[in-house]
Every structure is written in structure tokens, then in C-alpha cells.
Amino acid sequence: MTKLSIIVPVYNVEDYIRPCIESIFKQGLCDDEYEVIIVNDGSTDNSMGMIEDIISQHNNVTIINQENQSLSVARNNGIQNAKGEYIYMPDSDDVLIENSLSSLLELALESKVDLLVADFLKMSDSEIKNYKHTQQPQITVMKKTGEQLFIEELNPHHCYVWRTLYKRDFLLDNHISFIPGINYQDIPFTHECCLKAKQCIKTSQLLYIYRFDRPGAASSSFSIQKARSYCVAIGNTWRLRNLDNITPNALYKLEENVYCSFCIMMYKASFCITKLSERRKIVSLLNQEAPGIHFSHGIRQRILTFMIKKMPYTYVELYYIYSQIIYKKVPFIPFFSNYMHKENTQYSFR
């Protein structure tokens, strides 16, 4: 039986794909223990050519070629074709830390948890090139319910799929998949996984190096098209409020996370979208994709809800003026939110 399926979506990453695939085969695992599913999402560069020799050296690699349909569709296709008891989904422009995955997989297989969440390092491109493997920190392992993981650990800034091992049957039995064709698909996916999981593990063991400064990466720019995706992600996350047996504490955290995602979206829009008509359109898109959305945790949230429902254009322009005056002087000052830039709070996975 295949223990692990590693799914790698690939689209125009010829400068980064080789280190990623090399790192997968440096995990202390035998080829017959796992499979690597590379989903070529219609790459037009030499991404696949850069790893052709590596693929030829291993008999546990499957290539799925598809027309360009988005990262989310590539991941969904990988999950549907996976045979492993657990699934892991790294991005093709990042790298795994050497010999980190084997012990995490063993822990997951022994405990049979739905989710196993590990830790990561965040590095620039130059830092990754000069990185030399260091000792793991003192490793902690905490068993949690899905609700505990959600309330205590899930930071809406860090909805990273690549730090978690997912039990394949858990995903399939709960019909959890990525929303096709959008950016920010990680947000509703990670929220749904935590809210539906029963048993989980959170460990401080380092698994992954996230490359945060790649030019052209999906997270490096913002546009009206990405704003539309953000609204779809927010709307689908908001609808998780309707899950059966969601507790008041989980519901409160879910609403706060959605509010935080909204604030992040508006922050990005204020600095990246220059056309007034497009900035106005964002609130219209939000009301369209999440018609019942409302924020009610405190007076600021209630005022914001009133404005986006009754005075959307006024709200957009006031936010834009505020951001231009305040944010440029003190980056990440929060507007209607105490969540902005909380990378080291109780809500962080780190």
C-alpha cells in the first residue's frame, strides 16, 4: 500500500522546479513507500524539461498533463489520482527541508490523524540558495481536535496548504476540494479541513522552506481579477458558518477570520488597484459572492457592515484616502481590525 502521495502542480516555474523535485527525493523515504504526482498545468516554458532526468531515475513518478486550468484544478486532479494513505501538496517554487518528511509521515501513520501540521521557514530567493541544513529545534508534538486546531492555530494570514499532511480518506469522505479557477483557494480549503477534522497533530518540526519573494508568484501582486477570487474565497469561507455542530467559539473565530481576510483584501486593493471604478467594483463583488456577509463583533465592525451594505462607494473612497494617508507612513496600521500583520500571535501556526 502506498503510504504517501506528494502532489506537485507545475506552471511556468523552470527556474525553481528542479530544487523542489530534488528536495522531495531527499526525505529518507524508499520509492515504494510513496508516489510523486506532477500535474503539468499547461506550462509554456521548460519546466518539465528541467526535471526530465530526475523523473527518469525513479519509478514512483506519475505525470498528469492538462490544459492551463489553475492551481486549484491541478491539485484537485492530483487528489483524485492519489493512492497514498496521506497526501502532501508542496508548491513547485519552494523546497522541503532534507530528511523531514519521513518522521512526520511515520507520526501520521501511527496516530491515524486527519491532519498533521508542521512548521516552516520563510526565506528570500538568495537565502534559499545559500541555505545549509541546520539542526531541528526542540520538537514538540501536540494532539488537538480539529476545532482546537482551528481556534488556537489557524491564522488567516497563513492558510498554507503545504505545511500539512492530509489523510486522503478524510478529504474524500468529507468532499473537501479546492474551488476551481481562483486564487486564494487555500483560505476556504484550510478552514473547511480544520472545522471538519476530528483528530489532528500540530508539531514544531520544520518541514518546508517558503520562498516569499519570487517575481511573478501568485501572491506577489493584486488586481481586480484577484479581488474577484478573494471575494469568492471569502464567500465560501463565510458559508462554513452553516456546518452542522459548529460551536459558538468556532463560529466566532470563523467570523473574525473572514473579517481579517476582508481587511487584507481592501488593503491590497488600496495600493494595487488605481482605477476608482475597479475599487468600487470590489465591494459589489463581495456583496454578490457573499450576500449574507456581516461583521458584528464590536462597533467598528458594525459600522463597516453598514457602510459596505448601504454606502459601498463612500466606504471604498474613505478607506482609500485613509490608507494613502496612514499606511504609507506606518505600514500595516489596522483599519477596522486588530488582526493586521499579526504573524506572531495566538492565531499563528508558527
N, C-alpha and C positions, 0 to 999 in steps of 0.2 A: 504493500500500500504506500502511495506517495504521501509523505508527511507534510510537505510544504509546496505551495505554488507561488513563485515570485513573478508578478505581472509587471512588465515594463512598457508603458506606452512611449512610442518614439515619434517625434515630428520635428524635423529640421534641427537636429542637435549634433551635427557632425563634429563640432569642436569639444563636445562634452560626453558623448555616449560611450566612448571607449573606457575612460576611467570608471564609469558607472558599472559597466558589464564586468570589467576586470575585478572590481571590488566584490561583486556577487559571488565570484568563484574563489574568493579568499576568505570563506566563512567557516572553514573546518567541517564542511558537510561533504559526504560522499554523493556522487552524481545520482546514484539510485535512490537517495533519500528525498530528492526534491526535483522539481521541474522549473524551468525558466520559460515563461511565455512572453515573447517580444511582439507587441502589437504595433506594426508599422502603420501609422495613421496618415498614409498618403504623403510621406516625406518626398520633397523635391530636391533635396541635396544628397550628399554622400553618406548620410547617417548609417545606413545598413552596410555599405561597403567598408566603413571604418571598423566594423566588428565581425566581418565575414570570417576572418581567420580564427577568432576566438570561438565562434559558433561551430566551426568545423572540428574543433578539438573536443567537443562534448556531445554526448548522445541524449542529453536531457533538455534540449532546447527546442521549442516549438515557435515557428514564425507565423503570425497571422497578418496578412496584408489586407488593408481596407482603404477605401477612398477616405479622404480627409473628412472626418465627421466629428472631431473634437476629442479632447482628453477623456471626457466622461463616457462617451460611447466606446472608446478604446478600452477603458477599464471594465466597463460592463461586459464587453466581448471576452476579455480575459477571464473574468469571474465565471462566465458561462462555460468556458472551456477548461477551467481548472479542475484538477483531480485531487489536489492536496487536502489534507485534513485542515490545514491552516493556509491562509492567503496573506501575502505581503506585497505591498504596492509602492516601490520607490519611484521617484521621478528620475527621468533619464539624464538630467543635468546635475545630479547630486551623486554622492558616493556613500557606501556603507563603511563603517569602521571595521577594520580587519578582525576576523575571529569573534565577532559579536553576536551573530545570528544563531549559531549552533546552540549556545546555552539558553538563549531566550526561547527557541523552539522546544528544547527539552523541557523547560519550565511550563510552557503552554500545553504540551502533550501530557505531562504528568498531572496537571491541575484541571485540564479539560475546560478552561475558562472560555467565555465568548470573546473577550478582548484582552490582549496583553499590550500595555502601553509602556514604551521605553523612553529614554531621554535622547537628546541630540546636541550637537554643536552647531553654531551658526558662524559661518566663515565667508570671507570675501574670496574671489577667484584666486588672487595671489596667495592668500593664506592657505588655501587648499593645496596649491601646487607645492608649497614649502612645508606642508604638514608632515610631521613624523609621529608615528603612533606613540601615545603615552599610556601610562597605567590608567586603568579604570578607577574612578573614585570609589569610596566605600559604598558598596551596593546595598540598597535597601529594597525589600520586596513587600508590598502591602496588598493584601486581598481586600477587594471592595465589591459592593454590589454595583450594578450599572448606575443606579440613582446616586450612590455616593460618589462614584467617579464623575458623574455629570455635575453634581453640585459643588464638589470640592476641587475638581481638577480642570474641567473644560473651560478654557479661556477662549472667548470668541475671536481674539486676535490670532490664536494658534490652533485652528481647526485643521491640523496637518494629518493627512491620511497615512503618510509614510513612516510614522512613528509607532504604528500599531500592527500587531498580528491579529487577524480576524479569523475566527472559526468559520469555515466555509458553510457548514450546515446552518449556523446561526444566521448568516446573511441570506441564504436561500429560503430557509423556513419562515423568515420574517419579511421576505420580499423587499429587502433593502438593496437599492441600487442607486447609481448616480443619475441625476437629471440630465438627459441628453442635450448637448449643444450649448451649454452655458459655461461661463467662468464661475468661479467661487462655488463649484459643486461640492467642495469639501465641507461647506458650512452645514447644509441640511443633512448630509450623509453622516458626519460625526455626531451631530446632535441626535439623530434617529438611532444610531447604533448605541449610544450611551443610555438613552431612555428605554430601549427595548432589551438591553443586555441584563442578564441575571447575575452572573459571576464574572469578575474581572480581576486583573492584576495590574498594578502600577509599580514599575521598578525604576530606580535611578540609573540603571546600567545604560551606558552610552551605546547607541546603535548606529547613528546616522550623522552625516555632515551636510547641512543645508547651505547651498550656495545662494547667497542673498542678493548678489549684485550682477547677475548675468544680463547683458544687454538683450532686449527683446523678450525677456521672460514674461510669462502671463501676468505676473504680479508687479511688473516694473512700470506700467503706465495705466491710464484710465481714460475712458471715452464714453460716449453715450451708449454704445453697444455694450460695454462692460457694465454701465449703470443699469441697463435693462436686465442683464444677467444677475446683478446684485439684487434687484427687485424680485426676480423670480426666486432666488435663493432665500431671501428674507421671507417672501410669502409662503414658501414651502416649509421653512423652519417654524413660522408662526402657526401653521396648521397642525403642528405636532402637539399643540395645546389640547387637541381633541382626542389624543390617545387615551385608551381605557386605563383606568387605575393610576393616572398621573397624580402625584401627591401635591399638596399646596406648596411645599418647599421647592419641588422640582418645577412647578408651574411658575413660581416667582422667578427662579433662576432663568428659565427659558425666556420669559418676557424681558428680563434685563439683558440677556444676550442678544435678543433681536433688536432691542433699543440701541445697544452698543454697535451692532452691525449697521444700523441706520445712520448713526453718527459718523462712523468711519466712511460710509458711502458719501455723505454730504461733505465731509472734509476733503476727500479725494476730488469730488466734483468742483469744489470751490477753487482749486488750484489747477486743475487739468482741463476743465471744460470752459472755453472762453465765450461761447455764444449764449446770450441770455435765453434765447428760445429753447436751447437744449437743456439748460439748467432748470428751466421751468418744467420741461417735459419729464424730468426725473420724478417729481412728486406725483405727476399724473400717472406715470408708470407704476409707482408704488401703490397708489390707490387702485389701480387696475389689477395688479398681481396679488395684492393683499387687501382686499376691500374692507375687511373687518378689523384691520390692524388699529390698535390704540395703545397709547402709553399712559399709565395711570399711577406709577409709583412716585408720588410727590408732585408738588405744584408745578415744577419745571416741565415734567413730562406731560402733565395735563394741558399746560399752555401750548406745548409743541403740538400735541394731538389736535387741539382746537384749530391751530393755525394751518396745519397740513390738510385738514378737512375743509375748513371754511375760508381760509385766506392763503392758499398754497403759493401764489406768486409773490405775495408780500413776504411770506416766510423765507422763500428762496432768496429774495433780494436782501432782506435783513441779515440772513446768515452769510451771504457773500460779502456784504460790507463789513460785518463783524470779523470774518475770517481774514480779510485783507488788512484790517487794522491791527488785530490782535495776534493772529497766528504767525504773521511774518516777523513779529518782534519776539514772540515767545512760542516756538513751535510746540504743537500738541497741547496747548491750553484747552481744557474741555469746554464745550458749549452744550448745555443741557445734558451733561453726562459727567460722571466721576470715573468713567472707565478708560478714557483715552490714555493710551500709552502705558497701561499697567502690565508691564511684562514680568514683574516680579511680585505679584500679589497672590492672594489665596486662590485666585482663579486660574493661575498658570499651571500648565503641566510640568514646568521646569523644576 
